């Protein structure tokens, strides 16, 4: 993923964002998962990718949509 800072116009670097219990961040969509878990009502979970500007410190998060990068 090649993103540029909207303020500084420099390449943003990958960083890891974690919760206090050390779990990676994720989002849950309204879409049901495939297979048996989806039939049981489990929703799709997407990992969150974080990028930080090395100049100003701006952090942006993006849902990892896989092939749409």
N, C-alpha and C positions, 0 to 999 in steps of 0.2 A: 504494500500500500504506500504510494508516494503522495504525501499531503504536504502542503506548505502552510505556514502560519499566516492567518489573514492580517495580522498586525505587522509582522516583521518581514514577510515574504521570504523566509528561509525554510529549509527542509526540516520537518518535525521528526523527532526520533521516537522509536518504539520504547515504551516504558511499561512496567507491570504495576497494575493497581490491584491491591488485595484488601479484603475486609480485615477487621481486627482478629478474626479467628483464622486468618491465613488462606481463606478460600478465594479463588479468582472471582471477579465480577461476572455476572451473567444477567441476561434479560429473558423473560418468559413471554412468548407471544400468545395470541388467541388461537393459533393453529394447533390442532392436535397432532401428537407424534404419530409416526407410522406404526403399523402392527398392533400387537396386543396392548401395549402401553397406551396408545392413542384411543383404543376402544374402551380402556378403563378410565379415560378422561384426563390423561397426563398431557400437558401442553408442551409444545416445542420450546427448547431452551437454546439460546444462542450465547456464545462466549462474547465478551466485550474486549475490544482492542483499544488500548490507550496510546496516544501520541503526545509528546511534549515538545514545545519550542525551546531549543537550547539558549535562545537569546532572552526571551521575556518570561519564560516559565509557564505560558499558557498550556493547559492540558485539555485535550479533546478526547471524547470516547466515541467509538463506533461499534455497532453490532457486527460481528463477524458473519457476513452473508455468504461466505465460501467463494463460489465462482463469480461473484459480482465485484470482486476487488479490482 
